[in-house]
Amino acid sequence: MKTRHQIFIDKIFFYPIGWILNIFVRIAGKLLRINHSLDREFTKIAICKFKGFGSIIQSTPMISAIKKRYPDCEIIFVSINQNREILQQIKTIDTIFTINDKKFSGLITSCFKTLILLIKKAPQVYIDLEIYSNFSTVFTALTLSKNRIGFHLRSSSFRMGIYTHMMFFNYKAPISEVYLQIARLFGNKSEKPSLYPFYLNEDLPTGMLNKKYIVINPNASDLRIERRWEKSKFITLIKQIAQEYKDYTIYLIGSQSENPFNQSIKNELLSFDKVINMAGKTNILELIALIKNSSFVITNDSGPMHIAFACETPTICLFGPCSPEQYGFVRNTLIIYKRVYCSPCVHDFEIAPCKGNNVCMQLIDVDEVMHAIQQIMLSKANGLVEENKIIYKSNNHILGLVNRP
């Protein structure tokens, strides 16, 4: 299913179910009088994040903190099928359950099977990391876990009955720090967020990689397609990189579904034989290796950006609809961010006010990105990239009007 169809079903189908479940759960809670104290030892904790490849990576400090608090606890992670590969690389996760969200029929069938597995596992705590999903709220209630932890916003008060513990979601704080607040409910001491170090895997297939290459991710998932920089600007940028850094191969990365978009860029660059479309041609280990061993990465705000963060690869990030402050202090990163009047909009609107006319991204110039590349290359030459975090932040741009919602 496309994301817009999932959002529609979430509103029409799962929202009213959530309200009904809320009533029953509140009544059951009054009758059963279950002890929901988190001040005890747990042997099984389930964590759920269906959507957001990058959010899963950002949740790894929380997972590590929980594992540190309960070293013998089985950590169960619940997600969708396409996230299984990345979850398998996170060794602090013991068990993975996934559902199929490609079609509505497959979603219902796989949810039923996964719920049976979860009920058999009987985790004492179920942590829902979704913020806006009514489906995830309903799923949480149906797991029958005694302790159910979730986030709430002002607009999600009906969830107060379904979850036994709720944490206010502060979208102005770095997301890894927000997730860590959940770990602190269990008595974890405050600690600096540290993303899971994928680069420590010793079996990464590096034989396919050239010594000098650049990784470019021109994609953004349809969850927030307005995060994507213009195709024409990517083409112009790649031409300039290919001409200025002739010794470097340029790999365009993406998922299988993003291959046609990447290929449309490649088709405009047929005279540049060192530009290679890798979308859909790597497994997760190969993608991690490709990013880790790259001279630098250029990316929109999407999943591969978070892999680059975890690998501490020099990275140029293009931001607009989302604020880079959501990801806190990230080493070896240059950020180009055009904070227009309506930015950041992702936490306030399911559909961006611009309806896809992402002025914030359009305002990013090719020359700015080339300047950032030169900064990275100069820093690498001077041996500074591994020691310093550099943030390039543009001046604010004020727009008088945005499109009517």
ROTOR-884101 format. One record per residue: z negated, y negated, x negated of N, C-alpha, C in turn. Coordinates in steps of 0.001 Angstrom, whole numbers, padded with zeros to 6 digits, always signed. Layout:
ZYXZYXZYX
...
end
This chain:
+000000+001200-000834+000000+000000+000000+000000-001251-000869
+000722-002257-000445+000679-003529-001148-000655-004216-000882
-001033-005091-001793-002350-005729-001691-002511-006502-000390
-001471-007190+000035-001591-007986+001270-001829-007086+002489
-001256-005870+002454-001494-004928+003549-002940-004424+003511
-003446-004194+002301-004833-003748+002158-005799-004811+002650
-005508-006075+002347-006368-007177+002811-006363-007249+004337
-005192-007061+004930-005071-007091+006399-005894-005972+007023
-005751-004746+006498-006503-003605+007016-008001-003815+006817
-008361-004406+005694-009775-004664+005398-010392-005581+006453
-009632-006580+006872-010135-007532+007872-010161-006932+009273
-009052-006316+009654-008894-005855+011031-009663-004572+011310
-009676-003655+010346-010240-002324+010571-011670-002193+010048
-011874-002543+008766-013165-002259+008143-014229-003324+008400
-013817-004552+008692-014809-005593+008991-015636-005260+010233
-015000-004917+011368-015820-004568+012547-016645-003294+012344
-016099-002322+011582-016866-001109+011292-018119-001476+010494
-017968-002413+009563-019100-002869+008759-020195-003470+009620
-019809-004270+010612-020797-004871+011511-021564-003794+012298
-020818-002797+012795-021453-001724+013568-022399-000912+012689
-021926-000558+011483-022757+000196+010551-024025-000565+010176
-023878-001869+010054-025026-002712+009701-026166-002538+010699
-025820-002473+011966-026830-002315+013011-027530-000959+012877
-026724+000101+012724-027298+001441+012629-028156+001606+011376
-027676+001044+010253-028428+001163+009002-029757+000431+009100
-029767-000732+009723-031019-001478+009898-032020-000684+010743
-031524-000070+011824-032404+000724+012694-032948+001925+011931
-032046+002609+011191-032467+003787+010416-033508+003405+009373
-033317+002240+008754-034259+001771+007746-035643+001543+008322
-035690+001001+009557-036978+000752+010208-037686+002067+010532
-036892+003054+010969-037477+004323+011388-037918+005180+010209
-037095+005238+009159-037358+006147+008041-038341+005571+007025
-038415+004254+006947-039342+003580+006031-039262+004148+004605
-038057+004161+004082-037794+004707+002740-038304+003737+001682
-038853+004280+000618-039299+003465-000513-038086+003092-001360
-037762+001812-001408-036576+001356-002140-036927+000708-003481
-038092+001001-003988-038491+000418-005271-037579+000911-006391
-037165-000003-007272-036345+000363-008433-037189+000576-009680
-038494+000454-009519-039412+000634-010653-039791+002104-010779
-038813+002925-011147-039040+004362-011296-037905+004947-012139
-038019+006211-012469-036990+006864-013263-035907+007431-012338
-034649+007205-012721-033534+007734-011938-032720+008708-012781
-032188+009739-012134-031395+010747-012848-029915+010669-012530
-029565+009965-011443-028157+009817-011063-027943+008423-010479
-027023+007677-011088-026678+006339-010601-025166+006251-010473
-024694+005848-009310-023253+005689-009074-022894+004209-009096
-021747+003897-009680-021243+002524-009762-019834+002520-009193
-019522+001530-008385-018204+001470-007745-017495+000163-008051
-016267+000260-008506-015351-000897-008601-013957-000369-008346
-013459-000625-007151-012142-000117-006776-011023-000925-007425
-011061-002224-007245-009974-003085-007700-010382-003857-008948
-009392-004100-009818-009649-004947-010973-009850-004163-012252
-008762-003849-012902-008770-003179-014207-009664-003940-015176
-009494-005266-015223-010271-006106-016129-011741-006145-015763
-012040-006123-014461-013434-006160-014022-014185-004916-014455
-013499-003787-014508-014133-002560-014981-014548-002724-016439
-013659-003297-017247-014000-003537-018655-015159-004510-018760
-015165-005547-017910-016242-006525-017930-017570-005936-017450
-017516-004815-016762-018758-004176-016289-019392-003286-017350
-018697-003044-018470-019221-002104-019473-020543-002537-020108
-020828-003844-020298-022175-004201-020782-023275-003763-019817
-023012-003877-018523-023982-003443-017522-024176-001931-017585
-023074-001188-017705-023159+000276-017776-023967+000697-019001
-023683+000052-020131-024404+000378-021373-025895+000073-021234
-026215-001052-020566-027619-001435-020382-028355-000427-019498
-027680+000037-018441-028297+001034-017562-028491+002350-018307
-027487+002723-019097-027588+003966-019870-028704+003880-020905
-028892+002701-021452-029974+002490-022414-031331+002609-021726
-031408+002102-020501-032667+002168-019742-032966+003598-019301
-031913+004335-018899-032073+005717-018449-031143+006622-019278
-031498+006956-020499-030604+007702-021398-030197+009074-020878
-031004+009695-020033-030672+011025-019505-030048+010966-018115
-029789+009760-017655-029237+009576-016309-027728+009853-016297
-027263+010521-015249-025824+010737-015071-025218+009485-014439
-024280+008867-015142-023588+007681-014625-022296+008133-013966
-022182+007873-012680-020996+008240-011898-020227+006967-011586
-018912+006970-011800-018116+005778-011497-017100+006132-010412
-017007+005264-009395-016095+005458-008271-015041+004363-008307
-013761+004759-008266-012684+003772-008347-011435+004336-007681
-010273+003746-007992-008999+004243-007477-008276+005028-008568
-007307+005821-008174-006639+006740-009100-006097+006056-010350
-005492+004879-010191-004832+004245-011334-005810+003727-012391
-007091+003722-012067-008094+003301-013059-008737+004479-013801
-008343+005692-013461-008977+006872-014061-008802+006900-015575
-007608+006558-016060-007340+006621-017502-008283+005726-018303
-008449+004496-017849-009319+003577-018594-010773+004027-018483
-011171+004557-017343-012541+005022-017159-012850+006206-018073
-011855+007044-018319-012058+008205-019187-012324+007816-020633
-011967+006592-021007-012194+006130-022383-013571+005507-022574
-014299+005296-021478-015629+004687-021548-016658+005816-021588
-017144+006127-022761-017963+007320-022969-019356+007217-022361
-019759+006025-021933-021057+005886-021262-020985+006328-019805
-019776+006623-019325-019590+007141-017968-019507+008659-018047
-020303+009349-017231-020364+010812-017276-019428+011484-016283
-019317+010904-015083-018532+011525-014015-017672+010460-013336
-016435+010831-013010-015502+009886-012380-015001+010465-011064
-015124+009688-009997-014538+010032-008709-013538+008935-008349
-012350+009322-007908-011350+008319-007536-010759+008626-006169
-010242+007578-005541-009555+007719-004261-008114+007249-004422
-007280+007640-003484-005857+007279-003501-005608+006183-002478
-005269+004980-002945-005045+003861-002029-003577+003503-001885
-002697+004419-002246-001258+004140-002161-000782+004053-000716
-001331+004955+000133-000982+004955+001541-002272+005046+002361
-002225+004543+003582-003421+004527+004418-003901+005941+004717
-002954+006854+004986-003333+008246+005273-004007+008874+004061
-003455+008629+002874-004038+009162+001642-005392+008546+001354
-005561+007278+001725-006832+006586+001530-007929+007257+002349
-007664+007512+003616-008668+008111+004494-009014+009525+004022
-007988+010321+003690-008213+011702+003254-009013+011763+001962
-008592+010960+000968-009273+010990-000325-010688+010412-000231
-010885+009416+000641-012234+008861+000853-013175+009929+001403
-012677+010698+002349-013488+011765+002951-013907+012778+001885
-012970+013190+001043-013271+014164-000019-014258+013592-001034
-014035+012325-001415-014911+011701-002413-016320+011506-001864
-016418+011129-000591-017736+010947+000026-018513+012262+000052
-017821+013359+000316-018490+014674+000304-019033+014967-001088
-018203+014687-002129-018646+014915-003508-019852+014044-003851
-019818+012790-003394-020928+011875-003675-022208+012300-002958
-022068+012717-001714-023238+013147-000956-023856+014388-001604
-023000+015293-002120-023504+016469-002827-024212+016075-004127
-023664+015087-004803-024284+014597-006045-025620+013917-005767
-025712+013258-004623-026938+012571-004178-027485+011593-005216
-026676+010574-005617-027221+009570-006538-028347+008792-005872
-029402+008523-006651-030526+007772-006073-030195+006294-005914
-029205+005825-006698-028785+004421-006638-027262+004366-006582
-026737+003514-005697-025292+003283-005608-025056+001789-005775
-024313+001400-006802-024068-000013-007116-022628-000356-006764
-022445-001271-005840-021113-001715-005414-020793-003043-006088
-019798-003052-006970-019438-004266-007702-018362-005086-006998
-017865-004616-005868-016883-005397-005126-017565-006604-004472
-016839-007695-004389-017420-008931-003842-016943-009192-002418
-015657-008992-002190-015064-009411-000925-014655-008246-000022
-014755-007020-000497-014187-005874+000206-015105-005330+001295
-014654-005403+002551-015379-004785+003654-015277-003265+003565
-014137-002779+003095-013949-001341+002910-015008-000781+001972
-015239-001459+000859-016219-000986-000106-017628-001000+000475
-017920-001984+001326-019225-002061+001984-019430-000863+002914
-018394-000545+003689-018458+000616+004582-018623+001897+003772
-017838+002010+002700-017906+003191+001834-019315+003353+001270
-019917+002241+000867-021276+002264+000316-022266+002849+001319
-022177+002408+002561-023098+002900+003591-022926+004397+003814
-021679+004868+003771-021395+006273+004065-021789+007217+002939
-022110+006692+001760-022570+007560+000673-023978+008096+000932
-024710+007445+001845-026079+007838+002217-027069+007712+001058
-026700+006918+000048-027625+006707-001073-028848+005933-000587
-030010+006282-001105-031240+005627-000657-031314+004173-001111
-030814+003904-002309-030823+002534-002832-029379+002078-003015
-029004+001023-002308-027621+000537-002337-027642-000933-002764
-027014-001195-003904-027062-002537-004501-025678-003176-004416
-025630-004447-004003-024352-005150-003915-024532-006642-004103
-023408-007339-004133-023408-008800-004257-023179-009429-002893
-023662-010643-002748-023397-011352-001502-023020-012796-001776
-022228-013312-000853-021877-014724-000807-022425-015277+000506
-022313-016551+000674-022800-017156+001931-022067-016584+003139
-020806-016170+002919-019978-015690+004031-020134-014195+004293
-021037-013524+003580-021132-012071+003711-022532-011633+004135
-023168-012411+005034-024549-012131+005413-024689-010809+006157
-023610-010325+006822-023713-009083+007568-023995-007892+006655
-023755-008029+005365-024000-006942+004426-025496-006754+004122
-026296-007714+004530-027720-007682+004192-028413-006420+004689
-027915-005808+005759-028522-004597+006261-028022-003357+005555
-026755-003337+005215-026161-002153+004593-026703-001935+003189
-026880-003029+002431-027417-002914+001075-028933-003060+001110
-029610-002259+000311-031068-002362+000223-031502-003426-000774
-030631-003750-001731-030890-004798-002722-029618-005611-002889
-029737-006940-002857-028557-007787-002980-028775-008848-004046
-027702-009111-004778-027709-010133-005824-026688-011209-005459
-027097-012455-005518-026159-013546-005243-025070-013557-006307
-023826-013629-005882-022707-013660-006816-022416-015106-007211
-022699-015414-008461-022465-016760-008983-021133-016770-009725
-020090-017257-009073-018760-017201-009692-018593-018216-010824
-019595-019070-011033-019527-020014-012147-020063-019411-013440
-020704-018254-013341-021239-017571-014519-020211-016560-015029
-020228-016235-016325-019327-015197-016853-019552-013887-016106
-018467-013206-015760-018566-012032-014903-019381-010917-015546
-019292-010750-016868-020095-009708-017524-021586-010028-017396
-021925-011317-017417-023318-011746-017245-023764-011533-015801
-022848-011757-014860-023158-011511-013446-023475-010035-013231
-022645-009159-013783-022889-007720-013655-024202-007318-014327
-024517-007946-015447-025756-007620-016158-026996-007930-015314
-026863-008861-014367-027996-009149-013488-028418-007909-012709
-027442-007064-012392-027762-005815-011698-028610-004921-012601
-028210-004800-013886-028980-003970-014823-030407-004478-014966
-030580-005795-014864-031914-006375-015025-032825-006068-013841
-032244-005655-012716-033062-005223-011589-033877-003988-011943
-033387-003228-012940-034074-002007-013357-035066-002262-014498
-035262-003526-014839-036215-003860-015887-035609-003990-017264
-034260-004007-017353-033622-004214-018645-033914-005611-019163
-034221-005716-020432-034419-007022-021026-033086-007730-021185
-033140-009055-021182-031922-009845-021353-031298-009539-022701
-029996-009310-022704-029295-009046-023940-027895-009646-023865
-027305-009853-025026-025986-010461-025090-024934-009486-024604
-024082-009891-023656-023030-008985-023182-022099-008573-024319
-021793-007299-024400-020868-006798-025409-019950-005786-024740
-018643-006073-024705-017692-005187-024045-017580-003867-024793
-017238-002827-024072-017124-001506-024671-016087-001527-025803
-016448-001033-026994-015549-001143-028162-014496-000035-028197
-013446-000202-027419-012390+000813-027368-011816+001118-028744
-011820+000105-029631-011197+000277-030936-011950+001256-031830
-013145+001709-031417-013886+002667-032225-013377+004101-032033
-012522+004320-031017-011949+005651-030845-011132+006026-032072
-011351+007215-032613-010678+007616-033841-009338+008290-033581
-009051+008658-032348-007851+009414-032061-006723+008557-031499
-006774+007236-031721-005727+006372-031212-004405+006676-031914
-003335+006877-031144-002035+007234-031725-001334+006032-032334
-001613+005732-033578-001067+004536-034214+000253+004785-034930
+000720+006019-034960+001939+006314-035707+003169+005624-035159
+003149+005279-033871+004312+004667-033244+004422+003171-033559
+003408+002609-034189+003332+001164-034314+003936+000642-035615
+004623-000488-035503+005098-001185-036692+003935-001962-037312
+004085-002347-038555+003011-003084-039229+002902-004514-038715
+004025-005117-038398+004007-006524-037967+004649-006639-036588
+003813-006887-035602+004365-007026-034250+003424-007864-033397
+003983-008326-032298+003275-009186-031348+003358-008516-029972
+002278-008572-029212+002262-008031-027856+002261-009190-026865
+003159-009109-025883+003217-010130-024827+003113-009436-023473
+002185-009900-022658+002015-009386-021299+002425-010487-020319
+003645-010414-019776+004114-011469-018872+003736-011231-017415
+002884-010242-017171+002596-009820-015801+001222-010260-015312
+001072-010238-014012-000225-010360-013342-000113-009523-012084
-001122-008734-011787-001029-007821-010650-000849-008592-009348
-000347-007878-008325-000128-008544-007040-001439-008886-006342
-002569-008463-006942-003862-008886-006411-003975-010406-006476
-003424-011014-007559-003373-012462-007714-002120-012814-008513
-000973-012688-007875+000291-012879-008572+000464-014311-009063
-000268-015255-008446-000154-016662-008855-000716-016905-010253
-001342-015906-010866-001824-016021-012249-000685-015891-013263
+000502-015565-012792+001614-015291-013702+002344-016575-014096
+002540-016753-015393+003325-017864-015930+004789-017643-015582
+005555-018715-015592+006957-018640-015175+007784-017729-016084
+008653-016952-015466+009542-016052-016195+010429-016813-017168
+010987-017940-016732+011899-018706-017588+011183-019219-018833
+009892-019562-018686+009142-020053-019839+008811-018917-020805
+008544-017737-020269+008334-016586-021142+009601-016309-021960
+010739-016394-021306+012013-016142-022002+012218-017163-023114
+011996-018439-022803+012142-019486-023813+011164-019284-024963
+009915-018945-024623+008895-018709-025639+009285-017554-026557
+009724-016450-025979+010079-015270-026775+011249-015581-027706
+012196-016353-027226+013323-016752-028087+012815-017535-029300
+011907-018460-029050+011387-019274-030151+010573-018428-031134
+009780-017490-030601+008994-016609-031479+009926-015749-032332
+010943-015178-031684+011878-014300-032387+012621-015040-033488
+012918-016314-033260+013634-017103-034254+012720-017560-035393
+011455-017879-035053+010539-018395-036065+009845-017289-036864
+009616-016154-036215+008918-015043-036879+009830-013814-036860
+010866-013876-037643+011927-012860-037612+011465-011486-038083
+010388-011433-038832+009903-010144-039342+009079-009387-038305
+008786-010020-037187+007907-009420-036186+008694-008799-035035
+008262-007607-034625+008752-007001-033386+007908-007534-032237
+008535-007723-031075+007829-008220-029897+007832-007137-028826
+006646-006662-028444+006507-005648-027404+006087-006312-026096
+006869-006071-025044+006515-006537-023700+005796-005396-022988
+004553-005613-022586+003774-004534-021980+003617-004759-020483
+003221-003688-019803+003001-003743-018366+002927-002334-017811
+002666-002226-016523+002597-000927-015864+003995-000462-015472
+004065+000756-014941+005351+001287-014494+005973+000391-013424
+005149-000078-012484+005660-000926-011406+006122-002290-011921
+005625-002695-013100+006009-003985-013675+007210-003879-014620
+007703-002658-014793+008851-002458-015679+010081-003257-015265
+010447-003301-013962+011628-004092-013573+011505-005572-013943
+010304-006150-013774+010116-007565-014132+010288-007750-015639
+009671-006869-016419+009830-006945-017870+011280-006782-018285
+011961-005847-017620+013360-005594-017976+014237-006791-017636
+013895-007504-016574+014666-008705-016236+014512-009774-017314
+013337-009792-017982+013140-010700-019118+013941-010206-020311
+013854-008901-020585+014584-008308-021702+016090-008520-021557
+016592-008459-020327+018035-008630-020094+018527-010014-020496
+017618-010980-020528+017968-012334-020968+017849-012486-022479
+017432-011401-023143+017175-011460-024586+017892-010327-025323
+019049-009932-024808+019755-008785-025374+020200-009008-026814
+020371-010261-027205+020791-010549-028586+019637-010408-029577
+018422-010243-029059+017242-010092-029927+016817-008620-029908
+017223-007874-030917+016986-006431-030910+015534-006054-031209
+014723-007017-031621+013323-006723-031907+012409-007013-030717
+013005-007288-029568+012238-007446-028330+012345-006138-027552
+011221-005459-027343+011226-004117-026760+010345-004086-025517
+010902-003581-024424+010161-003450-023172+009388-002132-023176
+008047-002213-023197+007185-001029-023233+006487-000783-021892
+006827-001533-020855+006138-001402-019567+006319+000000-019002
+005206+000660-018699+005243+001989-018128+005544+003093-019129
+005626+002768-020404+006005+003758-021425+004832+004149-022318
+003643+003668-022011+002465+004004-022808+001367+004531-021898
+000593+005479-022424-000632+005832-021717-001716+004851-022143
-002922+005016-021618-003947+004004-021884-004358+003976-023350
-004396+005148-024006-004746+005183-025425-003703+004453-026261
-002445+004662-025928-001367+003997-026657-001382+002492-026413
-001716+002096-025177-001803+000667-024874-002945+000020-025652
-004101+000686-025693-005224+000168-026468-004835+000027-027937
-004162+001066-028479-003744+001041-029880-002743-000075-030131
-001819-000241-029185-000794-001279-029317-001434-002654-029388
-002412-002890-028522-003108-004182-028483-004008-004366-029696
-004760-003317-030038-005701-003419-031155-004987-003743-032467
-003852-003118-032715-003161-003262-033998-002144-004399-034024
-002088-005164-032933-001152-006285-032860-001625-007459-033704
-000671-008224-034237-001030-009445-034964-001712-010432-034023
-001196-010525-032811-001866-011290-031755-001229-010933-030422
-001912-011302-029357-001482-011004-027991-001319-012308-027227
-000269-012388-026411-000095-013499-025472-000123-012895-024081
-000991-013397-023207-001163-012741-021915-001586-013699-020819
-001165-013378-019605-001744-014001-018424-003139-013428-018211
-003866-013971-017257-005196-013472-016897-005023-012173-016110
-005086-011035-016822-004901-009737-016185-005544-008651-017044
-005408-007387-016627-006083-006281-017275-005938-006200-018787
-004702-006246-019339-004545-006151-020791-005290-007237-021564
-005509-008391-020944-006284-009451-021598-007692-008954-021912
-008272-008181-021013-009637-007695-021211-009689-006606-022283
-008614-005825-022405-008542-004871-023512-008511-005633-024832
-007737-006713-024879-007670-007540-026091-009035-008131-026414
-009769-008577-025386-011121-009088-025598-012004-008010-026233
-011959-006795-025661-012805-005710-026152-012429-005311-027578
-011135-005375-027894-010668-005021-029242-010817-006176-030232
-011165-007364-029719-011296-008577-030533-010013-008898-031288
-008896-008583-030654-007583-008940-031198-007333-010429-030952
-006808-011173-031924-006461-012578-031672-005576-012690-030430
-005977-013536-029503-005322-013562-028195-005129-014981-027697
-003962-015223-027118-003669-016488-026439-003631-016186-024949
-004531-016805-024191-004653-016541-022755-004172-017746-021959
-003388-017481-020931-002857-018536-020068-003610-018502-018736
-004327-019566-018435-005169-019627-017241-004729-020741-016301
-005015-020533-015023-004744-021566-014023-005573-021360-012776
-005263-020317-011963-006021-020094-010722-007462-019669-010950
-007746-019114-012120-009107-018680-012452-009597-019455-013666
-010884-019772-013700-011430-020499-014832-011746-019535-015973
-011376-019875-017208-011723-019017-018350-013230-018927-018573
-013975-019864-018013-015432-019819-018152-016020-018571-017507
-015240-017916-016636-015719-016709-015997-015893-015566-017001
-015280-015705-018178-015367-014624-019156-016213-015007-020361
-016836-016167-020307-017822-016540-021311-017240-016690-022709
-018080-016415-023696-017719-016589-025101-016961-015352-025576
-015697-015531-025919-014850-014428-026358-014311-014737-027747
-014519-013808-028684-014077-014016-030059-012553-014025-030157
-012063-014770-031158-010648-014726-031555-009690-015083-030416
-010077-016037-029605-009285-016336-028414-008930-017814-028319
-007670-018063-028026-007198-019410-027720-006864-019455-026239
-007412-020417-025533-007217-020489-024089-006468-021758-023720
-005410-021588-022970-004675-022742-022436-004917-022757-020931
-005568-023786-020482-006024-023846-019090-005701-025198-018495
-004938-025212-017424-004615-026433-016698-005460-026488-015427
-006551-027217-015490-007468-027268-014350-007028-028367-013401
-006139-028024-012497-005691-028982-011489-006765-029114-010410
-006526-029967-009444-007542-030279-008436-008026-029038-007678
-007109-028106-007386-007467-026934-006581-007884-025736-007435
-007961-025899-008729-008333-024788-009607-009797-024918-010033
-010521-023801-010115-010086-022425-009830-010225-022092-008343
-009211-021436-007800-009190-021172-006359-009494-019723-006006
-009505-018822-006990-009530-017391-006667-010794-016949-005933
-011918-017640-006120-013158-017209-005481-013380-017869-004124
-012542-018837-003797-012715-019540-002531-011656-019201-001497
-010536-018615-001952-009428-018346-001036-008855-016950-001285
-008633-016203-000191-007927-014936-000332-006454-015188-000632
-005921-016243-000052-004553-016676-000339-004655-018071-000938
-004077-018242-002120-004188-019523-002824-003651-020669-001968
-004284-021860-002035-003818-023007-001246-002360-023355-001515
-001892-023062-002728-000503-023390-003089+000497-022388-002534
-000012-021280-001991+000841-020215-001448+001882-019743-002470
+001449-019613-003696+002333-019089-004742+002997-020151-005593
+002966-021387-005146+003542-022477-005947+002491-022922-006968
+002262-022071-007963+001127-022228-008880+001342-023348-009896
+001114-024551-009445+001307-025733-010283+000462-025647-011553
-000723-025057-011430-001617-024949-012589-000955-024176-013723
-000220-023123-013395+000475-022339-014418+001774-023016-014851
+002429-023673-013911+003689-024348-014229+003488-025496-015211
+002293-026065-015218+002015-027190-016113+001861-026773-017581
+001711-025481-017826+001610-025005-019205+002992-025053-019850
+003108-025753-020962+004387-025917-021656+004567-024876-022746
+005806-024535-023002+006133-023610-024083+005637-024153-025420
+005763-025460-025613+005331-026072-026879+003833-025878-027106
+003046-025918-026035+001598-025701-026172+001300-024290-026655
+002031-023320-026105+001812-021930-026503+002265-021723-027952
+003389-022332-028323+003862-022221-029709+002856-022849-030678
+002244-023947-030264+001221-024579-031100+000025-023644-031276
-000352-022950-030194-001455-021990-030273-001103-020840-031212
+000144-020385-031161+000596-019319-032070+000471-019776-033518
+000896-020995-033778+000804-021533-035141-000648-021611-035600
-001556-021965-034693-002981-022006-035032-003482-020620-035430
-003084-019612-034656-003516-018247-034948-002951-017766-036278
-001680-018016-036510-001048-017569-037750-001680-018261-038960
-001997-019534-038800-002649-020270-039885-004058-019735-040120
-004783-019458-039041-006141-018925-039166-006135-017554-039822
-005156-016714-039459-005050-015390-040076-004747-015510-041565
-003888-016450-041911-003519-016644-043314-004723-017098-044140
-005612-017861-043492-006802-018364-044183-008016-017448-044019
-007798-016324-043314-008891-015378-043128-009979-015865-042198
-009630-016702-041213-010653-017306-040349-010739-016670-038972
-009701-015951-038562-009652-015493-037177-010811-014567-036834
-011190-013679-037765-012260-012738-037479-013630-013410-037426
-013731-014637-037939-015032-015296-038022-015234-016355-036948
-014155-016868-036386-014290-018016-035496-013602-017778-034157
-014198-018324-033131-013563-018353-031828-013008-019760-031634
-011734-019864-031305-011101-021164-031106-010667-021239-029653
-011059-022283-028972-010617-022468-027597-009742-023707-027523
-008534-023532-027039-007667-024677-026770-007731-024925-025280
-008219-026077-024895-008350-026402-023481-007617-027698-023199
-006706-027650-022242-005890-028823-021962-006690-029895-021245
-006138-031100-021185-006726-032161-020378-006591-031815-018906
-007510-032319-018096-007423-032063-016658-006206-032762-016068
-005619-032127-015066-004516-032721-014327-004943-032834-012873
-004770-033966-012284-005188-034186-010901-003964-034230-010005
-003993-033427-008950-002908-033418-007980-003361-034124-006722
-002481-034888-006142-002829-035601-004934-002859-034700-003707
-001939-033727-003648-001802-032877-002467-001560-031442-002870
-001998-030536-002014-001583-029137-002131-000968-028768-000779
-000252-027642-000752+000382-027235+000499-000665-026950+001571
-000275-027159+002804-001181-026838+003898-001472-025349+003921
-002721-024962+004193-003025-023522+004291-002283-022901+005474
end
